[in-house]
Amino acid sequence: ASHSVATVAPDWQQRSMQAWKTAPLFLGLAGLVLFGGLTGFIMFALNHRAPSSADRRPRQTVPPDHLPVALAGTLAGPTGGIPWAGAIGTLFDLAHRGVLQIKVPDNATWLTRRDYVLVLQDRPRNLHEHERTLVDILFTTKTGPSDTVRFSQLSRAFMSGGWKRFTRAVTAELRQEGLLDAEREHTRSGALRVGIGLVIAAVVGFGAALPFVDRIGGFVLTIPGALLIAGVTGIIVGSTLTPLSDKGLERARL
């Protein structure tokens, strides 16, 4: 019979009972956080959708204008972000125009024959700002200017701050062309900041809640879990919002 052996329930049983007593509170708070976060971000995304077009013209097979490769690649992307392919495409475009030369390295072995070399031929004055920035990133080392760089060294050049310089230059030219909308850029970055902030709050919440799991039960972790889901949703929503202007969207459809 109950209490026939021990008049007090063991600690593990008391903790389990306490956890189930507090479960409705934590589950309710987590549900409110999750519902509020998901609903808020979904409504935010619906209210800030870019205008759609009923234009069903087939895609062109030739470039519609002389927009540089990196800018055109940004417009063609699904989110309006600057892709890595934009930098590589710019390199091949510069090679096509004679600014660069791509060749197999001298005395190449079977291990290095695919590690092509970029050779700087000229620095013409009529380069776009992002093209000039790209040339400076690749052909300026810690010891000074250089005329050659291997393909295997490209990622290292971009990782040491070069990618930010390149994206800033491309973004500046997109703004000059009127292809970006300042308000949409602000909206996109705001959603991303809120989403990232919620993810950080979730990580801090997990760390703060862990010491209380044994005392009040694992349901306390549902609140930071809800914050994490809401934050990831915010990041996804922010990433899908386009920063392009109406002009940029129109040119992207060409």
NORFEN-V716155 format. One line per field, one symbol per residue. ss: DSSP state (H for helix, E for strand, C for the rest). psi: psi as a letter, one per 30 degrees, with the letter a starting at -180 (. if undefined). burial: b if it has 16 or more other C-alpha atoms within 10 Angstrom, else e. A space follows every 10 residues. Layout:
BEGIN
ss = ???
psi = ???
burial = ???
END
This chain:
BEGIN
ss = CCCCCCCCCC HHHHHHHHHH HHHHHHHHHH HHHHHHHHHH HHHHHHHCCC CCCCCCCCCC CCCCCCCCHH HHHHHHCCCC CCCHHHHHHH HHHHHHCCCE EEECCCCCCC CCCCCCEEEE CCCCCCCCHH HHHHHHHHHE ECCEECCEEE HHHHHHHHHH HHHHHHHHHH HHHHHHCCCE CHHHHHHHHH HHHHHHHHHH HHHHHHHHHH CCHHHHCHHH HHHHHHHHHH HHHHHHHHHH CCCECHHHHH HHCC
psi = lkgfekfkkl eeeeeeeeef efeeeeeeee eeeeeeeeee eeeeeefgkk klkgkgklkl flkfahklee eeeeeflffg ljlefeeeee eeeeeeggel kklkkkhklf fgffilkkkk elilfgklef eeeeeeeegj lffallflkl effeeeeefh feeeeeeeee eeeeeefgfk keeeeeeeee eeeeeeeeee eeeeeeeffe fgefeglfff ffefeeeeee eeeeeeeeff kkgkleeeee fff.
burial = eeeeeeeeee eeeebeeebe eebeebbebb eebbeebbee beebbeeeeb eeeeeeeeee eeeeeeebbb bbbbbbeebb bbbeebbeeb bbbbbeeebb bbeeeeeeee eeeebbbbbb eeeeeeeeeb bbbbbbbbbb eeeeeeebbb eeeeeebbee ebbeebbebb bebbeeeebb beebeebbbe bbbbbbbbbb bbbebbeebe eeeeebbbbb bbbbbbbbbb bbbbbebbbb bbbbbbebbe bbeb
END
